[in-house]
Amino acid sequence: MKNITKKIIAVFAVLAVAAMGLTGCGDKNKNKDESSVSAPKRYPFEVGSAAEGNGLTISDPNQDLNAADPVAPTGDDAQDVTSSADENTQPATEVEEVTEADGQPATQYVPVTEANGVAATDANGAEVTEAVVVTQIATKPSQSGNGNAQTATQAVNDYTPKQDGRYAMWLDISKDSNFFFENEMITATFKVKEDIPNGDYKVKISPDLSDIAGVAVSPEKVIDGVIRVNNGEIEAVDVSGETGMVFYGDSIACKQGDTIDFNINIKNNSGLAAFCIWFYFDSNALEFVEAYPTGEFDEIARSTEIGGEKAE
């Protein structure tokens, strides 16, 4: 069942066990009531991955990490890595001679015309013809300073993407109220690798959200981000007309070797108390550096600390 309350309960359980272990190592003469610690009501912003294997690692129920990389998915989400649209690598046409099986030029007889376009005739009034070499139009890739179109296509075909993912998690139910924040909320920094093909690389976003009542919140729309590498300009995502909650990633134009900041954004936040947001990327093209809270959410995240209340 897709509901972040399961994740919240799991985190509470881990933290509660840890808290009990710590109090058990403390002053054994303390009153039992004084040493009792309830499950924390806050969990600070954390970034992790499925490969870490620690007690707080959470798997995304909506994604299979062994599936094909987002760069080249199937179905409606198909978005292949494309080669650069360099003006100098467009196919060119040229006229070439047609040859017979023996390698000799093919010929055909055509009527001869006068300068005024009238068919020429001999003294007996018969139409005059002449033998001409048969030609045809052929399309071939043209050369450019960066190689030809065939080389660019081959580079893409030889490239193998690899899907990787990170989660960003946060919880604060200490105030018994939702939090409202807009626009940028999480920034992920990536290093674009040097030897990757030009093209568009998708960053897929999978949010799991909860309000203060522990009810799962479903955004009306989730828009994946795109990192365009040496493949021209790219327009920013336009969410100005959206009226429901939207999660969306940035659209970034860059080149090989760049270090970029990719934002996960929210619009029309109806109120949240917890989230676990996964973002997936091609780790053969992008090296993950770090992720951190940003925008209005940054202040909220910085005020969130692990904490609990003593049992009455």
C-alpha positions in Angstrom: 0.0 0.0 0.0 1.5 3.3 -1.0 1.3 5.3 2.2 4.1 7.1 3.9 2.7 6.3 7.3 4.3 2.9 6.9 7.6 4.6 6.5 7.0 6.9 9.5 6.2 3.9 11.7 9.4 2.1 10.5 11.5 5.2 11.3 9.8 5.6 14.7 10.5 2.0 15.5 14.2 2.3 14.7 14.7 5.5 16.6 12.7 4.3 19.6 14.9 1.2 19.9 18.0 3.3 19.6 16.7 5.6 22.3 15.9 2.7 24.7 19.4 1.4 24.1 20.9 4.7 25.0 18.9 5.1 28.2 19.7 1.6 29.2 23.4 2.5 29.3 22.8 5.6 31.5 22.3 6.0 35.2 20.6 2.8 36.4 19.4 4.5 39.5 17.1 6.9 37.6 13.4 6.5 38.0 11.9 4.3 35.2 9.4 7.1 34.3 12.2 9.6 34.0 14.2 7.5 31.6 11.3 6.5 29.4 11.4 8.1 26.0 8.6 8.0 23.5 9.0 7.8 19.7 10.4 11.0 18.3 8.0 13.4 16.6 10.7 14.9 14.4 13.1 13.5 11.9 15.5 15.9 10.2 16.2 16.1 6.5 18.2 13.1 5.3 19.5 11.9 2.0 20.3 8.3 1.4 20.4 5.5 -1.2 19.1 2.0 -1.5 22.7 0.7 -1.5 23.6 2.0 1.9 22.1 -0.9 3.8 21.6 1.0 7.0 18.6 0.7 9.3 17.0 3.9 8.1 17.2 3.0 4.4 13.8 3.1 2.8 12.9 1.5 -0.5 10.6 3.2 -3.0 7.5 1.1 -3.6 6.9 2.7 -7.0 10.3 1.9 -8.6 12.4 -1.1 -9.5 16.0 -0.2 -9.2 16.9 -3.0 -11.5 14.7 -1.6 -14.3 16.0 0.2 -17.4 17.6 3.6 -16.8 15.3 6.7 -17.2 17.5 7.8 -20.1 16.0 5.1 -22.3 12.7 3.9 -20.9 9.9 2.2 -22.8 6.2 3.2 -23.4 4.9 6.7 -22.9 8.0 7.8 -20.9 10.4 7.0 -23.8 13.1 9.6 -23.9 16.2 8.4 -25.7 19.6 9.9 -25.6 19.9 11.8 -28.9 23.0 12.9 -30.8 23.8 16.6 -31.2 21.9 18.4 -33.9 24.9 20.1 -35.3 24.1 22.0 -38.5 27.3 20.7 -40.1 26.3 17.0 -39.6 23.0 17.1 -41.5 22.8 14.6 -44.4 23.8 15.9 -47.9 22.6 14.9 -51.3 24.7 14.4 -54.4 24.3 13.2 -58.0 26.1 9.9 -58.9 26.3 7.7 -62.0 24.4 4.5 -62.2 26.6 1.5 -63.3 25.7 -1.8 -64.9 26.6 -5.2 -63.4 29.9 -5.2 -65.2 30.8 -1.8 -63.7 30.3 0.1 -66.9 28.2 3.3 -66.9 24.5 2.7 -67.7 23.2 4.7 -70.7 19.9 5.5 -72.2 18.8 7.2 -75.4 16.9 10.5 -75.0 15.5 12.9 -77.6 17.6 15.9 -78.7 15.9 19.3 -78.5 16.7 22.6 -80.2 17.4 25.8 -78.2 13.7 26.7 -78.4 12.7 23.3 -76.9 11.4 21.8 -80.1 12.5 18.2 -80.8 15.3 18.0 -83.3 14.8 16.0 -86.5 17.1 14.7 -89.3 16.8 15.4 -93.1 14.1 12.7 -93.3 12.1 14.2 -90.5 12.9 11.4 -88.0 13.5 12.3 -84.3 17.1 12.6 -83.4 18.3 10.9 -80.2 21.6 10.6 -78.2 23.0 8.3 -75.6 23.5 9.8 -72.1 24.8 8.3 -68.9 22.1 7.5 -66.3 22.4 9.3 -62.9 20.6 9.1 -59.6 20.3 11.2 -56.4 22.1 9.7 -53.3 22.0 10.9 -49.7 25.2 10.7 -47.7 26.4 12.0 -44.3 28.5 15.1 -44.6 31.7 15.7 -42.7 32.1 18.3 -39.9 34.8 19.4 -37.5 33.3 17.2 -34.7 33.1 14.1 -36.9 30.2 12.9 -39.1 26.6 11.9 -38.3 27.5 8.2 -38.5 30.1 8.6 -35.8 27.7 10.5 -33.5 25.1 7.9 -33.9 27.6 5.1 -33.2 28.7 6.9 -30.0 25.1 6.9 -28.7 24.5 3.2 -29.7 27.6 2.2 -27.8 26.6 4.0 -24.6 25.1 1.9 -21.8 23.1 3.9 -19.2 22.9 2.8 -15.5 20.0 3.8 -13.2 20.8 5.0 -9.7 18.6 6.6 -7.1 18.6 8.7 -3.9 15.9 9.5 -1.4 15.3 12.7 0.5 13.3 12.2 3.7 11.9 14.6 6.3 9.3 14.4 9.1 7.9 16.9 11.6 4.7 16.2 13.5 5.8 18.0 16.7 3.5 21.0 16.2 0.4 19.1 15.1 0.1 21.2 12.0 1.1 21.1 8.3 3.9 23.0 6.8 3.5 25.1 3.7 6.4 25.9 1.3 6.6 26.7 -2.4 9.0 26.6 -5.3 12.5 25.1 -4.8 12.7 22.6 -1.9 15.6 20.2 -2.7 18.8 20.9 -4.6 20.8 18.0 -5.9 24.3 18.7 -7.2 25.7 16.5 -10.0 29.0 16.4 -11.9 28.4 15.8 -15.6 30.9 13.1 -16.8 33.4 14.0 -19.5 33.0 11.1 -22.0 29.2 10.8 -22.4 27.3 11.4 -25.6 25.5 14.6 -26.3 21.8 14.3 -25.5 18.9 14.6 -22.9 19.2 12.7 -19.6 16.1 12.4 -17.5 15.9 12.8 -13.8 12.8 10.9 -12.7 11.0 12.1 -9.5 8.9 9.8 -7.3 7.3 11.6 -4.3 5.6 9.9 -1.3 3.9 12.5 0.9 1.8 12.7 4.1 -0.1 15.4 5.9 -0.3 15.9 9.7 -3.1 13.4 9.9 -0.9 10.6 8.4 -3.0 10.6 5.2 -1.1 10.1 2.0 -1.1 13.2 -0.2 -1.1 12.6 -4.0 0.1 15.4 -6.3 -2.0 16.0 -9.3 1.1 16.0 -11.5 4.7 15.0 -11.3 7.0 16.3 -14.1 10.5 14.7 -14.4 13.5 16.9 -14.9 15.8 16.9 -17.9 19.6 17.5 -18.1 20.5 18.4 -21.7 24.2 17.8 -22.3 25.7 19.8 -25.2 22.5 19.5 -27.2 21.3 23.1 -27.5 19.1 25.3 -25.3 16.1 24.0 -23.3 13.1 25.8 -22.0 12.2 25.9 -18.3 9.2 23.9 -17.2 6.0 26.1 -17.3 3.7 25.4 -14.4 2.0 28.8 -14.3 -1.3 27.3 -15.4 -1.4 24.5 -12.9 -4.0 24.7 -10.1 -3.3 21.5 -8.2 -0.2 20.3 -6.4 2.7 19.8 -8.8 6.2 18.3 -8.2 8.6 19.1 -11.0 12.3 19.0 -11.8 14.4 21.6 -13.5 15.3 21.6 -17.2 19.0 22.4 -17.4 21.3 22.9 -20.4 25.0 22.1 -19.8 28.0 20.4 -21.2 30.3 17.6 -20.4 32.5 18.3 -17.3 30.1 20.8 -15.8 28.9 20.8 -12.1 25.2 21.6 -12.0 22.5 22.2 -9.3 19.3 20.4 -10.1 16.2 21.6 -8.2 13.1 19.6 -7.2 10.2 22.0 -6.9 6.7 22.1 -5.6 3.7 24.3 -6.5 0.4 24.7 -4.8 1.5 22.9 -1.6 -1.7 21.8 0.2 0.2 21.2 3.5 2.8 18.5 4.4 4.2 17.0 7.5 6.4 14.3 6.0 7.8 13.2 2.7 10.1 10.6 1.2 11.1 11.8 -2.3 13.1 9.6 -4.6 15.0 10.9 -7.6 16.6 8.7 -10.2 19.4 9.5 -12.7 21.9 7.9 -15.0 25.0 7.3 -12.9 27.1 6.5 -16.0 26.4 10.1 -17.1 25.9 12.0 -13.8 28.0 11.7 -10.6 25.9 12.5 -7.5 27.7 15.0 -5.2 25.2 16.0 -2.6 21.6 17.1 -1.9 20.3 19.7 0.6 17.1 21.7 1.5 16.6 25.0 -0.3 14.1 27.8 -0.7 11.3 28.2 1.8 11.8 24.6 2.9 15.4 25.2 4.0 14.4 27.2 7.1 11.8 24.5 8.0 14.3 21.7 7.6 17.0 23.5 9.7 14.6 23.9 12.6 13.7 20.1 12.6 15.7 18.1 15.0 15.3 14.5 16.3 13.4 14.8 19.5 10.8 13.1 21.7 8.8 13.7 24.8 9.0 12.0 28.2 6.2 9.7 29.0 3.7 11.0 31.5 
